[in-house]
Amino acid sequence: MALDEPKDSDDLFDVKGLKFVVDKEFMEKAQQINIDFNGMGFSLDSGIDLGQGGNCGGCSGGSCG
């Protein structure tokens, strides 16, 4: 998850006043993405197995794990 400006290849979603930009190709694979804020950070859940298991400690440099 990162801050980004929408491109032609993105879908834009407005959820309770928050705007989410998701790559259309990724959205087709994920089907549905659930985002939850737990007070310590965000957790994302989708139909794609990212192979990370458990909790992700943080993301940096474009990769997570």
Backbone torsions as a table, in degrees:
resi	resn	phi	psi	omega
1	MET	NA	133.2	-178.7
2	ALA	-153.1	161.8	173.7
3	LEU	-76.2	137.9	-178.2
4	ASP	-158.3	159.0	173.7
5	GLU	-96.2	142.1	179.7
6	PRO	-64.8	143.7	175.4
7	LYS	-120.1	172.0	178.3
8	ASP	-61.3	-26.0	-177.8
9	SER	-89.0	12.6	-177.7
10	ASP	-114.6	154.2	167.3
11	ASP	-100.7	145.1	179.5
12	LEU	-116.9	126.9	-179.8
13	PHE	-119.9	137.2	175.6
14	ASP	-113.0	113.0	-178.6
15	VAL	-121.2	112.0	179.4
16	LYS	50.5	40.9	177.1
17	GLY	86.5	-5.1	176.5
18	LEU	-99.2	134.7	-179.3
19	LYS	-100.1	131.1	178.8
20	PHE	-118.7	132.0	178.8
21	VAL	-109.6	122.3	-178.4
22	VAL	-131.5	132.0	176.6
23	ASP	-58.4	130.4	-175.5
24	LYS	-59.3	-41.9	-179.5
25	GLU	-63.6	-42.4	178.3
26	PHE	-64.7	-40.5	-178.5
27	MET	-63.4	-36.8	177.5
28	GLU	-61.5	-39.3	-179.9
29	LYS	-75.2	-39.7	-175.7
30	ALA	-76.1	-27.0	-176.7
31	GLN	66.7	-60.4	179.2
32	GLN	-142.0	139.7	178.1
33	ILE	-123.1	126.4	176.1
34	ASN	-107.4	128.9	179.2
35	ILE	-118.1	129.8	-178.7
36	ASP	-130.4	136.0	174.3
37	PHE	-103.9	123.0	-175.5
38	ASN	-108.4	15.9	-179.7
39	GLY	91.8	-24.0	179.6
40	MET	-109.9	-12.5	-177.9
41	GLY	160.8	-168.3	-177.7
42	PHE	-106.4	146.4	169.6
43	SER	-122.7	141.6	-179.6
44	LEU	-120.2	139.8	178.6
45	ASP	-134.5	132.8	179.3
46	SER	-148.3	-179.2	178.1
47	GLY	-77.3	0.1	-179.1
48	ILE	-99.9	128.5	174.9
49	ASP	-85.3	109.6	-179.3
50	LEU	-87.2	-0.9	174.9
51	GLY	68.4	21.3	-177.6
52	GLN	-91.5	-29.4	-177.9
53	GLY	58.9	150.4	176.1
54	GLY	52.7	-144.7	-177.7
55	ASN	-99.0	142.4	175.8
56	CYS	-86.7	125.7	-177.3
57	GLY	-73.3	-19.8	179.1
58	GLY	160.0	162.4	-179.1
59	CYS	-125.7	140.1	176.0
60	SER	-157.6	152.8	177.5
61	GLY	62.7	24.1	176.1
62	GLY	85.3	-1.2	177.4
63	SER	-132.6	160.1	-177.1
64	CYS	-132.3	140.9	175.7
65	GLY	147.3	NA	NA
